[in-house]
Amino acid sequence: MTPTGQKARMLAGELYLAHDPALVAERRRAQRLLARFNGADPDDDAARAEALAALLGSLGDGAMVNPPFRCDYGAQITIGARSFLNFGCVLLDCARIVIGAEVQIGPGVQLYTATHPIDAATRRAGWEAALPIAIDDGVWLGGGVIVCPGVSIGENSVVGAGSVVTRSLPANVVAAGNPCRVLRPC
């Protein structure tokens, strides 16, 4: 089914109202599934897998997500085969977040698609927007990395712990810092 209303605006990168009842209901659904995932017994792999399957847009074969995990909707997130998200990751998926295959994501990494208008009146009226994030195959994001809205990180690149990635990075580089910048090829 094609999204309509505020959800369609959200997914199109347009300004939208997050307090729209349909969006609130979708976020509550995601929070219920996250509670199941994060609260599952550590030995109950089936319960965790079931919750993630219901939550995420897709989860590739052999992919692993360690709890606790947080997101807004879940449905806009795809995680490729054999990728790994360590403890405490936050993925704000108001727009699509595509994580490729064999990606390593350290603890406390945060991927933010949500953004807000610079104009105070528009922002105070509740309008916000979102821009997609793409993490290509083979990327490694060190612990505590923050990836900002609209950023893409090219295949096999490595981002140092604690970096704030405000602009897209090419493939096959080592990058670090705040703001994150390319240091050398890898």
Secondary structure, DSSP 8 states (H G I E B T S, - for coil): ----HHHHHHHTT--EETT-HHHHHHHHHHHHHHHHHHHS-TT-HHHHHHHHHHHSSEE-TT-EE-SSEEES-STTEEE-TT-EE-TTEEEE-SS-EEE-TT-EE-TT-EEE-EE--SSHHHHHTTEEEE--EEE-TT-EE-TT-EE-TT-EE-TT-EE-TT-EE-S-B-SSEEEEETTEEEEEE-
